């Protein structure tokens, strides 16, 4: 695909995400089933449009596909589907982390930074603890994986430099994804409400599209 398509797809994704917010606001499950898979399919297509060849595109596109599967599994709003979605997203984060790791060397990582990010995760889990019930172990595993993914994304940024598009896309995209998961956790475990979706959905899709766009930029690292 051409560069025009690479940027047209996120634009269409933004429109679909807006439609998804409208669907939640109106309480229309039918529209959620239309707009959510559509928006997610568009970030998968954005990743595919970024190019192929090498391990990074394969890992990231596969991670995007797992994220799309997770999005669909979260629609039914039952415990089994939610657990399936959690596992799908966890596997996607593992692949994102593996993809980011391909851009690094042992000399370009900071383990104190990982400890700091894990510390944030500990605070989040502690705040949610009394609401987690029998989901404590899956949520802890998820926080460990997404924290590692976020850490590696920022290691890529610091290695590549602030003027490198790929590093910026990866770090900002992963951070948006990480923060958006807080909205999902609050909505699922503390209390469901449109307010959680109003900020979580834009951050989530921004994160996914930025990570998808990094595929076309990563060759410049």
C-alpha positions in Angstrom: 0.0 0.0 0.0 1.0 3.6 -0.5 1.8 6.1 2.1 -1.6 7.7 1.5 -3.2 4.4 2.6 -1.1 4.2 5.7 -2.5 7.5 6.9 -6.0 7.1 5.6 -6.5 3.9 7.6 -5.9 5.6 11.0 -8.3 8.4 9.9 -11.0 5.9 9.2 -10.1 4.2 12.5 -10.6 7.5 14.4 -14.1 7.8 12.8 -14.9 4.2 13.8 -13.7 4.8 17.3 -16.0 7.9 17.4 -18.8 5.7 16.3 -18.0 3.2 19.1 -18.2 6.0 21.7 -21.5 7.0 20.3 -22.7 3.4 20.5 -21.7 3.2 24.2 -23.3 6.5 24.9 -26.6 5.4 23.4 -26.3 1.9 24.9 -26.6 0.2 21.5 -25.0 -3.2 21.6 -25.7 -3.7 17.9 -23.7 -0.6 17.0 -20.9 -1.7 19.4 -20.7 -5.0 17.4 -20.3 -2.9 14.2 -17.9 -0.2 15.2 -15.6 -2.0 17.6 -14.5 -4.8 15.2 -14.3 -2.2 12.4 -12.0 0.1 14.4 -9.8 -2.8 15.4 -9.6 -4.2 11.9 -8.4 -0.9 10.7 -5.4 -0.9 13.1 -4.5 -4.4 11.9 -4.7 -3.2 8.3 -2.5 -0.2 9.2 0.2 -2.6 10.6 0.0 -4.7 7.4 0.2 -1.6 5.3 3.4 -0.7 7.0 5.4 -3.3 5.2 6.8 -6.8 5.7 10.1 -8.5 6.1 12.0 -9.1 9.3 10.8 -10.1 12.7 9.5 -6.7 13.9 6.5 -6.5 11.4 5.6 -10.1 12.0 5.6 -9.8 15.8 3.7 -6.5 15.8 1.1 -7.4 13.3 0.4 -10.7 15.1 0.1 -8.7 18.3 -2.4 -6.4 16.6 -4.4 -9.4 15.5 -4.5 -10.7 19.1 -5.6 -7.2 20.3 -8.5 -7.3 17.8 -9.5 -10.7 19.1 -9.3 -9.3 22.6 -11.5 -6.4 21.6 -14.2 -8.7 20.2 -14.1 -11.0 23.3 -14.7 -8.0 25.6 -18.0 -7.1 23.8 -20.2 -9.8 25.4 -19.5 -8.6 29.0 -19.3 -12.0 30.7 -16.6 -13.4 32.9 -15.4 -16.2 30.5 -15.2 -13.8 27.5 -13.4 -11.2 29.6 -10.8 -13.8 30.7 -10.4 -14.8 27.1 -9.9 -11.2 26.1 -7.4 -10.7 29.0 -5.4 -13.7 27.7 -5.5 -12.5 24.2 -4.3 -9.0 25.1 -1.6 -10.5 27.4 -0.3 -12.6 24.5 -0.4 -9.5 22.3 1.7 -7.6 24.8 4.2 -10.4 24.9 4.6 -10.1 21.1 4.8 -6.3 21.3 7.5 -6.6 23.9 9.3 -9.2 21.8 9.1 -6.8 18.8 10.5 -3.9 20.7 13.3 -6.1 22.1 14.4 -6.9 18.6 15.4 -3.2 18.3 17.5 -3.2 21.4 20.8 -4.6 22.7 21.7 -5.5 26.3 23.6 -2.2 26.5 20.6 -0.1 25.7 18.3 -1.2 28.5 17.9 0.2 32.0 16.7 -2.2 34.7 16.1 0.5 37.3 13.6 1.9 34.8 11.8 -1.5 34.8 11.6 -1.5 38.6 10.1 2.0 38.5 7.4 1.0 36.0 6.7 -2.2 37.9 6.3 0.0 41.0 3.5 1.9 39.2 1.9 -1.5 38.4 2.1 -2.5 42.1 0.2 0.7 43.1 -2.5 0.0 40.4 -3.0 -3.6 41.6 -3.1 -2.5 45.2 -5.8 0.0 44.4 -7.9 -2.6 42.6 -7.1 -5.5 44.9 -10.4 -5.6 46.9 -12.4 -5.6 43.6 -10.5 -8.3 41.8 -12.0 -11.4 43.4 -10.8 -14.6 41.7 -9.1 -12.5 38.9 -6.1 -11.6 41.1 -3.6 -13.9 39.5 -4.6 -13.2 35.9 -4.5 -9.4 36.6 -1.1 -9.6 38.3 0.3 -11.6 35.3 -1.2 -9.0 32.9 0.3 -6.1 34.8 3.7 -7.7 34.8 3.6 -8.3 31.0 2.2 -4.9 30.1 4.7 -3.2 32.4 7.6 -5.0 30.6 6.1 -4.0 27.3 6.0 -0.3 28.3 9.5 -0.4 29.7 10.9 -1.9 26.4 9.0 0.7 24.4 10.8 3.5 26.3 14.1 1.8 26.0 13.6 1.9 22.2 12.8 5.6 22.5 15.9 6.5 24.5 18.1 4.4 22.1 16.6 5.9 19.0 16.4 9.5 20.2 13.7 12.1 20.3 14.1 12.9 16.6 13.4 9.4 15.5 9.9 8.8 14.3 9.8 5.1 15.2 11.0 5.5 18.7 8.4 8.2 19.4 5.6 6.2 17.8 6.5 3.1 19.9 6.9 4.9 23.2 3.9 7.1 22.9 1.7 4.3 21.5 2.7 1.9 24.3 2.0 4.5 26.9 -1.4 5.3 25.5 -2.2 1.6 25.5 -1.0 1.2 29.1 -3.1 4.1 30.4 -6.1 3.0 28.5 -6.0 -0.4 30.3 -6.6 1.5 33.5 -9.9 2.6 32.1 -10.8 -1.0 31.3 -9.8 -2.2 34.7 -11.8 0.6 36.4 -14.8 -0.2 34.2 -14.6 -3.9 34.8 -13.7 -4.2 38.4 -14.8 -0.9 40.1 -17.8 0.4 38.3 -19.0 0.4 34.7 -19.8 3.8 33.2 -19.5 5.8 30.0 -16.9 8.2 31.6 -14.4 5.4 31.7 -14.9 4.7 28.0 -14.8 8.4 27.1 -11.1 8.6 27.8 -10.1 5.0 27.6 -11.3 4.3 24.1 -9.5 7.3 22.4 -6.3 6.4 24.2 -6.6 2.8 23.3 -7.0 3.3 19.6 -4.4 6.0 19.5 -2.0 3.6 21.1 -2.7 0.8 18.7 -2.6 2.9 15.6 0.7 4.5 16.7 2.2 1.1 17.3 0.9 -0.1 13.9 2.4 3.0 12.2 5.8 2.2 13.8 6.2 -0.7 11.4 6.7 1.7 8.5 9.1 3.9 10.5 11.2 1.3 12.3 13.4 0.7 9.3 14.9 4.2 10.0 16.3 3.1 13.4 
